[in-house]
Amino acid sequence: MGYYFARFILWIGGWKVSAKIPENTKKAVMIAAPHTSNWDLVWARAAFYILKIPVRFTVKKELLKGPLKWLLNGLGAIGIDRSHKNGKRQSMTEAMVQLFNEREELVVLVTPEGTRSYQPEWKTGFYRVAEGANVPIFCGYLDYKNKIAGVGPSFMAEGDMSETIEKIKDFYRPIQGKYPEKGVI
């Protein structure tokens, strides 16, 4: 999706973009919340093109074959290889930390809810990845009520994990997803 096509998509949908990410950011975990609809990918992808943030997301490496490979790569997919290494299977967290260690630049989009359905608790993998890779966590959001797509504050994964996640959730509480009843917050 090109810059001008992304602008057109957002204009048609009535969306605006807003960001607070430093231009020199080379590596980060980008939270995508609240994640309540398949439409989130369309609006977020377009917004990240406008904001010139080269966001990527992870999929099983097996999905990157045939015609699906072309589409997913174009959207920013990175294949995760969790095969057995040194006699054990890598966790998703270990595989993602390895991606950061192998690259000079990487911003990975992660949904802490893990699904578009209501989940009472966030998964903590995004925090553990940021901690293991020593990169900041940025709060990407889609506010359907106000039709604003953007990036809010950043946090470092240090200190008390529960306390930091609660601060991150505080940022998201006033933000409304497409289906608010499916949001965690």
C-alpha positions in Angstrom: 0.0 0.0 0.0 1.6 3.3 -1.0 1.6 6.5 0.8 -1.0 8.2 -1.4 -3.3 5.2 -1.5 -3.1 5.1 2.3 -4.0 8.8 2.5 -6.9 8.1 0.2 -8.2 5.2 2.3 -8.0 7.2 5.5 -9.7 10.2 3.8 -12.6 8.1 2.5 -13.0 6.6 6.0 -12.8 10.0 7.7 -9.7 9.1 9.7 -7.0 11.4 11.0 -3.5 10.4 12.2 -1.6 11.5 15.3 1.8 10.3 16.5 4.3 10.9 19.3 7.1 8.6 18.1 10.7 10.0 17.8 11.9 10.1 14.2 15.2 8.3 15.1 13.4 5.3 16.6 14.9 2.2 15.0 13.5 -0.6 17.2 10.4 -0.9 19.2 7.4 -3.1 20.2 4.3 -1.3 18.9 1.1 -2.3 20.9 -2.1 -2.4 18.8 -5.0 -1.9 21.1 -7.9 -2.1 21.5 -8.0 -4.8 18.9 -11.7 -5.6 18.3 -12.2 -5.9 14.5 -10.6 -7.2 11.3 -10.8 -3.6 10.1 -8.1 -2.7 12.6 -5.4 -4.0 10.2 -6.7 -1.8 7.3 -6.8 1.4 9.3 -3.6 0.8 11.2 -1.7 -0.3 8.1 -2.8 2.9 6.3 -1.9 5.1 9.3 1.5 3.6 9.7 2.2 4.4 6.0 1.2 8.0 6.5 3.3 8.2 9.7 6.2 6.6 7.9 6.6 4.0 10.6 7.8 0.7 9.0 5.7 -1.5 11.2 5.9 -5.3 10.8 3.9 -8.1 12.4 4.7 -11.8 12.9 3.1 -14.8 11.4 4.1 -18.5 11.3 6.7 -18.9 8.6 4.6 -21.6 7.0 2.0 -18.9 6.0 4.6 -17.2 3.8 4.2 -19.5 0.8 2.4 -19.1 -2.6 0.2 -16.1 -3.3 -0.4 -15.5 0.4 3.3 -14.7 0.8 3.0 -11.7 -1.7 0.1 -10.3 0.2 1.4 -10.8 3.7 4.9 -9.5 2.9 3.3 -6.4 1.3 1.5 -5.8 4.6 4.6 -6.2 6.6 4.6 -9.8 7.8 7.7 -11.5 9.1 7.8 -15.2 9.3 8.6 -16.7 12.8 10.6 -19.9 12.9 9.9 -21.6 16.2 11.4 -24.9 15.1 13.6 -26.9 17.5 16.9 -25.4 18.1 19.5 -26.9 20.4 17.0 -29.7 21.3 14.1 -27.5 22.3 11.4 -25.5 20.6 11.7 -21.7 20.8 9.0 -19.7 22.5 7.3 -16.9 20.5 9.1 -14.4 22.9 12.5 -16.0 22.2 11.9 -16.0 18.4 10.8 -12.3 18.5 13.8 -11.2 20.6 16.0 -13.0 18.1 14.4 -11.0 15.3 15.4 -7.8 17.1 18.9 -9.1 17.6 19.3 -9.9 13.9 18.1 -6.5 12.6 19.3 -2.9 12.7 15.8 -1.6 12.5 12.5 -3.3 13.5 9.2 -2.1 14.8 6.9 -5.0 15.5 3.1 -4.7 16.0 1.7 -6.8 18.8 -1.9 -7.2 20.1 -1.7 -7.7 23.8 -5.3 -9.0 23.8 -4.1 -11.8 21.4 -7.5 -11.9 19.7 -10.4 -9.7 18.6 -12.6 -11.2 21.3 -13.0 -10.1 24.9 -10.1 -11.2 27.1 -10.1 -10.3 30.8 -6.3 -10.1 30.9 -3.6 -9.0 28.5 -1.0 -11.4 27.4 2.4 -10.3 28.6 4.5 -11.4 25.7 4.9 -7.9 24.3 6.4 -6.7 27.6 8.8 -9.7 27.7 9.9 -9.2 24.1 10.6 -5.5 24.8 12.5 -6.4 28.0 14.5 -9.1 26.3 15.4 -6.9 23.3 15.8 -3.8 25.4 13.5 -1.7 23.2 10.7 0.7 24.0 7.0 -0.1 23.9 4.9 2.3 21.9 1.1 2.6 22.3 -0.4 2.4 18.8 -4.2 2.9 18.8 -7.3 3.2 16.7 -10.0 5.4 18.3 -13.1 4.6 16.4 -15.2 7.1 18.3 -13.1 10.0 17.2 -11.6 8.3 14.0 -8.0 8.9 15.0 -5.2 6.4 14.4 -2.0 7.1 16.0 0.8 6.4 18.4 0.7 7.6 22.0 3.3 7.4 24.8 6.2 5.0 25.1 7.3 2.9 28.0 10.4 0.9 28.9 10.0 -2.7 30.1 11.8 -2.2 33.4 10.8 -2.4 37.0 7.5 -4.0 37.9 5.8 -5.5 34.9 2.2 -5.4 36.4 2.7 -1.7 37.3 4.0 -0.8 33.8 1.2 -2.7 32.1 -1.4 -0.9 34.3 0.1 2.5 33.2 -0.2 1.4 29.6 -3.8 0.3 30.1 -4.5 3.7 31.7 -3.5 5.3 28.4 -5.9 3.0 26.5 -9.0 3.3 28.8 -10.5 6.4 27.0 -9.9 4.9 23.5 -12.8 3.2 21.9 -12.4 0.2 19.6 -14.8 -0.6 16.8 -16.6 -3.0 19.2 -16.0 -1.5 22.7 -17.6 -4.5 24.4 -14.8 -6.7 23.0 -12.0 -4.6 24.5 -10.0 -5.6 27.5 -10.0 -2.3 29.2 
